Amino acid sequence: MNTYKKEVKACINYFGYLIEHKVEVAKRCFKEGLYLQGLTHDLSKFLPSEYFPFAYKFKWPSQKTAEENERIETDFRQARDK
């Protein structure tokens, strides 16, 4: 599988994870009457500066080259430390 396909697959998988997470958080917040918090929780995760590094870090297929690992780790650290 070429790198482009890996990146697209990682992004799609991470999007699914984020939506699932947001739905679960919203359900629990709504039960407690925290409507605004339920809707706005983790919205920053959808910004490109956070989305792509996290997608590549957590949803990239496990067979990564050394160069891919290095790039992903660098991008992830920069996004995490913002």
C-alpha positions, 0 to 999 in steps of 0.5 A: 500500500503506498503512502498516500493510501495509508494517509487517507485510510488513517484520516478516515479511521480517525474521523470515525473515531472522533465522531464516535467519541463526540457522540458518546461525550454529547450523550453523557453531557446532555444527560447532565444538562451540559448541552454547550459542553457536549457540543463543543467538547474536543472541537479543536481535534478537527483543526488540521493542525491537530487532526492530521498528526493525531490521525497519523499517530493513532490510526496509521497502519502498524507497518511504518517505515523509519522515515514515516515514523520520524515524520509522524512523531515530529508532527505529533509532538508539535500538535500535542505541545500547542 
